[in-house]
Each structure stands twice: as structure tokens, then as C-alpha cells.
Amino acid sequence: MKKLLLPFILMLLTKAYAQTPPQIHQKAILIDTHNDILSNILITKQDVGKLQTTGNFDLVRAKQGGLDGQIFSIWCGEEYGKGTAYAFANREIDSLYALIARNPDKITLVHNSKELKKVVKQHKMAAMIGVEGGHMIEDRLDYIDSLAKRGMNYLTLTWNNSTSWATSARDEVTKKDSLKHLGLTDYGKRIVKHLNDLGVMVDVSHVGEQTFYDVIATSTKPVIASHSCAWSLDPNRRNMKDDQLKALAKNGGVICVNFYSGFVDSTYTPKVAAFLHQHRAELDSLTAIYHDGDLANIRLNAIYKSESDKIRPPLSLLIHHIDYIAKLIGVDHVGIGSDFDGAESYPLGLDSVSNYPKITEELLKLGYSEKDVDKILGGNVIRVFKANVGK
């Protein structure tokens, strides 16, 4: 009897250990729902089709990290408004088109989940577009139509600044008593319905709580939080509270966890404030060079890497956010939204898109199954993508 059982036990053990974390990672379809590289390359003029020594993203390191699909952020600050914001959005989309044209064997623009899966099978990156900030549509439905035709897969209803039809997380917290309206106006609800009709995902990262709940009550399709974390672990206004997460899950949506240290670690903000104060003169000089405070901050942290590394949170804190959300609302509602190239600091070990396999490894250590990891890395986003587009 023992002789008969031994081969069976060995077969089970072999099956259990046949796939290592790297193999499981490479088999999964990994989609990152938020990367800010396009904003940066308009300033730096880098060719991210080639290996770069700065920043977090290029196509070479993306391949190393098993990144199959990237939603590129189209963003401009609140200094852009009517007459300028929409044009800037199109300029950034042009830069993505140019990157694709230079690297047709590496990256392709996709418009639905069917095209995405086809491109992944061709061993190329599926490029998608997320417009970060409702001010970029300049209050015009026809601009939404035009951006959708160019490939917009989601619209983040607000950035930090509110629009005339939706209030942001920043403004709902810091300007609540002086706001002309709170949440979505009737026109804002019309915009949400229009996005539903077009098959464009509604992104609730950056929006205020009232706007969030108005969206949940209005949208007929699952929504996405493209780059946010859990408020219970880090009470930052950009993170989502437990009741919001539960409402998101009931909607069928997905929250894609942000890697930014300030949203992951509740102790990070005072530490980085002290770091920036110490290097204020150099930060001012870098800001004058780049004409962009965020990029200057990123460069400052790169110059003083050994110093800035000391205030970065451990990778375990990011994994804790993923695990916390998965246990609260279910593994079907968690994804990856790194915010790479959009912030100055990420957890230790996450320096670029080449490091995604570390997340898979840590999730497997916690006991997540291969099926669960597949969902977190991209399966959940594909589901929401398909539910919005219809294919």
C-alpha cells in the first residue's frame, strides 16, 4: 500500500512546486493602470523605447518585469484650463503615438480586452490611455468623444483641482465650506452617463467622497480607482475609506493599489518634509531647470538616493494594503496602479517596472493562489475593461 501511495504523493509534490514565482508571474497578464512617464518625457525628451538609467519606466525594463499592459496617464496641472488643457492632452497622446510608431514590434495601442489579449499573445505591450483630470475635457462632451476616439480608456473625473461639475478629494477636505457645489452636478452625472455609453471607464481616484458616492449612484457600469490605497492603513485624503471600498466592490469595480510612499506609509509625509527642507535650495534650482516641481522632486531624490532610501517604507507595507483590501472586499476587486514616474518615492525594492515580480513573490508567500495572483495582477482590470467596452 505504501509503495502505491508514494508515487501519488510525489506527483502531488511535484505539481505543487513545479511553478516558481517567476513562472507564475510571467504566465499572468500584468496590467498597470497608472504611469506618468508621458508627462515627464515632454520635458526630458527621453526615448523610453530604449533602456534608461533614470526614471521608473522604459520598454526594456517593462519586458523584464513582465508588464503586459500599461495605461499611460495623460495629465496636466490645474494651471491649464479652457483653451489649453485639451490641447495639452492631445500633445501627450501624440507622444504616446510616436513611441508606438518607433517601436511597432514592442508596443501596440489597444481599445478593448480582445485586442489586449491578442497583443499579449504577440509578446508586445498593450498600450492604453487614461486621461487624469476632468479639467482636460474643458466642460465639453465633444472633447470626451474626441479623446475616446484617440484611445481614452478611462477618465479620472478630477485631479487635485475640482471642475465645474465634480469636486476633488483635496477641495472637499480643504475648501469644503467655500465650494459652490459638493459632489457631481447634474452636468457631472451627464458626463458619467456619457462615459458609460462610450465604454470609457470612470476613474474615481482623486475625487472627493461626495463625488465618489454620486458616481456610484449614477454609473451603470463598474468603475475603477486607478491609483489609490486604503485609508484605514494610511489616512491620506487620496486613499479610500472602508465604506468606499465596500461600495466599489458592490459596483463591481476595482481599486488599483498605488505604490507612492506617501499613500502607503502614514509616517512618510513628515519624514519627506524634513528631507525637502534640508535640500530646499537645490530643489528650487531643479524646479527652475525643469519648470516642474514634481519632476524636480523626483530628480532630487535620485541625487540623494542613499539618503532618500532611508525614509522609504518597506515593500511589506504595500503588500499589506493589497492584502487588507482583498480581505475586506474580496480578491476580485484589487489591481495594480503603480503611479510610477509620478512621484519621488516608492517602497524599497520597487525602483522600476522591472521589479513587479517581487509583488507576485510576496503574495504567494502570504498564501495567495495562482488564480488570485492572476486576478490582482491584471485579471480584475480586464474584467472591468470588458464590462465597460463590451468586448
Salt bridges, closest charged atoms under 4 A:
ASP36 OD2 - HIS34 NE2 3.42
ASP47 OD1 - ARG102 NH2 3.40
ASP58 OD2 - ARG61 NE 2.53
GLU78 OE2 - ARG170 NH1 2.96
ASP94 OD1 - ARG150 NH2 2.71
GLU115 OE1 - HIS111 ND1 3.19
GLU132 OE1 - HIS34 NE2 3.28
GLU132 OE2 - HIS206 NE2 3.13
GLU132 OE2 - HIS227 NE2 3.10
ASP139 OD2 - LYS82 NZ 3.23
ASP142 OD2 - ARG140 NH2 2.62
ASP145 OD1 - HIS194 NE2 2.64
ASP171 OD1 - ARG170 NE 3.24
ASP171 OD1 - LYS175 NZ 3.83
GLU209 OE2 - LYS241 NZ 2.88
ASP265 OD2 - LYS271 NZ 3.88
ASP284 OD1 - ARG280 NH1 3.87
GLU307 OE2 - HIS279 NE2 2.96
ASP309 OD2 - LYS305 NZ 2.84
ASP309 OD1 - ARG312 NH1 2.82
ASP323 OD2 - LYS327 NZ 3.09
ASP332 OD1 - LYS375 NZ 2.66
ASP339 OD1 - HIS34 NE2 3.80
ASP351 OD1 - ARG312 NH2 2.92
GLU361 OE2 - LYS365 NZ 3.94
GLU362 OE2 - LYS365 NZ 3.31
GLU370 OE2 - LYS27 NZ 3.06
